[in-house]
Amino acid sequence: MMRLITLFCLMLGVASAQPAHEVVADWLKLPEGHVLGLCAGVGVDAQNRVFVFHRSGRKWSNPFPKEPIAEPTISVIDGATGKLLYSWGAGLFIMPHGLTADHEGNLWLTDVGLHQVFKFKPEGKQLLVLGEAGKPGADQGHFNLPTDVAVLKDGSFYVSDGYKNTRVMKFNAEGKFEFEWGAKGEGPGQFNLPHGIAMDAQGRVIVCDRENERLQVFDARGVFIEEWKGSQIGKPYGVDVSANNSVFIIDGGSPSVKAANRGKAVELDTKGNVIDTFGSAGSEPGQFRLGHDIAIGPDGAVYVAEGTGARVQKFVRKGVGR
């Protein structure tokens, strides 16, 4: 009955009065002086370590700075306690963006300032780098402000590329280009800023087509299946899929939606139907100031990285231990 009420409310364009998720207030416990700044990417590994890719006070600018951020840009946090375990990434990145933790615990990072995609061990050892540092391009060996990565169990991966190229690229586990799809536009298989990307248990590729305010769903070869769009979707920035195959997105806040309904997290089923929405625009616990990415922990906890809010918040399903 509660799910029917939730769906009915969302069809009317209003938020559910009783979301199934609640914020864990004061979860994050960082040492004094440890600055996150804008939190661009978040991921969680099987050990319940939360990895945050952040800009440590650097602001988006045009053109981007040429010097790397001097402070650490990866913070590793214990999912249970919210305490900082360790950090790294100082002097490596220009403008951090996407972070994905793969099935083996490796981290995949995109830097829109360097126009590169990286694979690292969780402790900071570099395993793979794609693209040419500081050199944008549209061929098979270059990116132009790449945004996110989705990794298959065989180690092959997709890259959403991104702010300029409006395409998705597929690579094998060694980083060899396989194929790509996408072009600028509003039609099926076209993009206006593919910003977040994830895979579900069916092998479908789910892409946050941010400025078109929709999710697009493709098969593993990039063939368009369907789009999920509407006020309940808003403007999707980040996407992740849980162990039970629920699709979670963070709505960064669409101007096409009434202000009261902007800036929320959304749980969808495999057909794109809304199961739950939680959060709203604002600065209080459980609210978002430019939610930028979302990740699901092995225990089902939901983590949201905020841009303007410069923090990471944890949410759990009501009635589940924290």
Secondary structure as GFF3:
##gff-version 3
##sequence-region A 1 322
A	DSSP	alpha_helix	2	11	.	.	.	ID=ss1
A	DSSP	beta_strand	21	23	.	.	.	ID=ss2
A	DSSP	beta_strand	39	44	.	.	.	ID=ss3
A	DSSP	beta_strand	49	54	.	.	.	ID=ss4
A	DSSP	beta_strand	74	78	.	.	.	ID=ss5
A	DSSP	beta_strand	84	88	.	.	.	ID=ss6
A	DSSP	beta_strand	96	101	.	.	.	ID=ss7
A	DSSP	beta_strand	107	111	.	.	.	ID=ss8
A	DSSP	beta_strand	116	120	.	.	.	ID=ss9
A	DSSP	beta_strand	126	130	.	.	.	ID=ss10
A	DSSP	beta_strand	146	151	.	.	.	ID=ss11
A	DSSP	beta_strand	157	161	.	.	.	ID=ss12
A	DSSP	beta_strand	167	171	.	.	.	ID=ss13
A	DSSP	beta_strand	177	181	.	.	.	ID=ss14
A	DSSP	beta_strand	194	199	.	.	.	ID=ss15
A	DSSP	beta_strand	205	209	.	.	.	ID=ss16
A	DSSP	three_ten_helix	210	212	.	.	.	ID=ss17
A	DSSP	beta_strand	214	218	.	.	.	ID=ss18
A	DSSP	beta_strand	224	229	.	.	.	ID=ss19
A	DSSP	beta_strand	236	241	.	.	.	ID=ss20
A	DSSP	beta_strand	247	251	.	.	.	ID=ss21
A	DSSP	three_ten_helix	259	261	.	.	.	ID=ss22
A	DSSP	beta_strand	265	268	.	.	.	ID=ss23
A	DSSP	beta_strand	274	278	.	.	.	ID=ss24
A	DSSP	beta_strand	291	296	.	.	.	ID=ss25
A	DSSP	beta_strand	302	306	.	.	.	ID=ss26
A	DSSP	beta_strand	312	317	.	.	.	ID=ss27
###
